[in-house]
C-alpha cells in the first residue's frame, strides 16, 4: 500500500535586495534588440495606395518596389511610394516593437490562392501568401480576408477589415 506524501515549499525572490549591474537597486527595463523584417503588401485602396517613383517625400509614404516578372535572370524593380492605413499601421508597429522593415509590393499582384501550378500540377500558393510561405517575406500587411484554406497555412492577427455581407429587402 502506497501513501502519498507531499511537501509544500514556497520560494520567493525579493528583488529589492538584488544589486543589479552598474550598482542599480531597481530592476533594469532591458533593451530590445532591433529586428529587421521583410514585409509584403498589395495595392488596395483605401488601405494601401501606391504612386510611381522612389522620391517618397511625405513621412507617411514608404518606398515599396515591385519586382517585375520576366523570363530573364536579371531582377528588375518598378519604383513606388506606398501610403495609406496599412502603411500607418506598419509604421506604428515598427515604433512600438523596435522593428525595422523593408517593404515591397507583391510581384504577381495577387493576394494568395491555392492553385495547381507547374508541369507537376502540384498545388502551390501564389501572391502574398506564396511569398510568405516561400520565405521571401516575413509578414504581410494588407486587407487580407481569412478563409479556411489560408487559416490552415498562415496565422492571422485580429482583423481590422470586416467583410460583412448585407442584404436589403423591401418591407
N, C-alpha and C positions, 0 to 999 in steps of 0.2 A: 504494500500500500504506500503510495507516494503522497507526500504532503507538500503543498506549495508554500514556499517561504518568500516573502517579498521584503526588500529593504527599500526604503524611500530615502532618496538623497536629494537635497536641494542645494545646487551650486549657484552662486550668484557672483557676478563680476561687478565690482564697484569701480566704474570708470573715473570717478573723481580722484581716486588715488593713483591713477596711472600718470606717469610723466611721459608725454609723447615726444617724438623727435623735435629738436630745437628747444627743448625745455618747456614745451607748451603744456598747460594743465587742462586745456579744453581739447576734446577730440577734433582733429582736423577734418574739414569737409571733404577733402580728397580732390583730385584733379581728374577731369575727364579727358582722355586722350582723344583728339580729333580723328575721326574716321572718315575716309572718303568713299562715297558710293557712286555707282553709275545709275542714273535714273532715265527711264524711257517714258515718253509721253506721246500723245496724238492730238492733232488739232481738232477741237470740238468746242465750238462757241456755245455759251459764254464762258466755259470753264478754261479753255486754252485757245488763245489766238496766236497766230504767227505772222510776222511780216518779214518780207525778204530783206536780207542784208545782215551784216555782222557788227554794225555800229549800234549796239544796244545802249541808248542814251539814258533812258529813264532808270531809276533804281528798281522799278517794278518789272523791268524787262531782263531776260536772261538769254544768253547766247545758246541756241539749240540747233546744231547742224543736223542734216538728214543725209544719210549715206545713200548715194544713188545706186540703184540696182542695174548693173551692167555686166556683160559677159567678160570684160577684160579683168585682169588681175589687179589693176590699179584701183585703189579706193578713191573715189571722188565724193565730195560732200557739197550739198547745197547749203547756203548760209541763211539762217533765220534768227530772229529775235522773238522769243516767246513771252507772253504775258497773259494774265487772267487769274481767276480764282485759284486754280490748282497751283499756279506758279507762286502766288502769295502764300498759299498753304505750305508749299515746299520751303520757301524762304523762312517761315516761322518755325517749321520743324528743324531746319538747319540751325537756327539760333538756339532753340530750346535743348537740342540734343547734341550740340557741338559737333555737327555733322557737316563735312564738306561734300560737295557733289559735283558731278558733271552731268549735264542734261543733253539728251538728243531726241529727235523725233524718230518714231519707228520707221524703218526703211521701207516696208511694204505698205504703209498707211492703213494697217488693219489692227483691230482690237485683239483678236485672237480667236481662232476657231480650230476645231479638231478635225482635220481633213486627211484623206488619203493622198499621199504625195510620192513622187519619185517613181522609178521603174519597179521597185519592190512593192509599191502600193501600201507602204506602212503608214499607219495613222500618226500624224505629227501635228503639233501646234504651230500656227503661224502667228504673225503680228506681234504685239507686245508680249503676250504670254509665251510665245515661242522664244523671244529674246530673253525673257526671264528664266525659262527652263533650260536654255542653252548657255546660260552664264554670260550673256552679252550685256545684261543689265542686272542690278541688284534689287531694284524696286521699280514699280510702275506708279506713276501719279497721273490719274485720268478718271473721268467719269465712266468707270468700267462696271458693267452690270454683272451681278453674281448670277450664275446659272449652275445647274447640277454638275455639268462637265468641268467647268472651271474650278468649282469648290473642291473637286477630287484631287486637283493637282497643285493649286496655289492657295495661300491663306489671304483672307481679306481683312481689312480693318472695318470699323463701324462705318456704314455708308453715309455719305453726305449728299448723295443724289438718290432720291426715291423715284422709282418709275411706276407710279400707280396708274392704273387704267380706270378711267371714269366713263360710265355710260349714262347718257342723258336720255330720259324718256318723258313724253308728254303726260301730264296728269289726266 
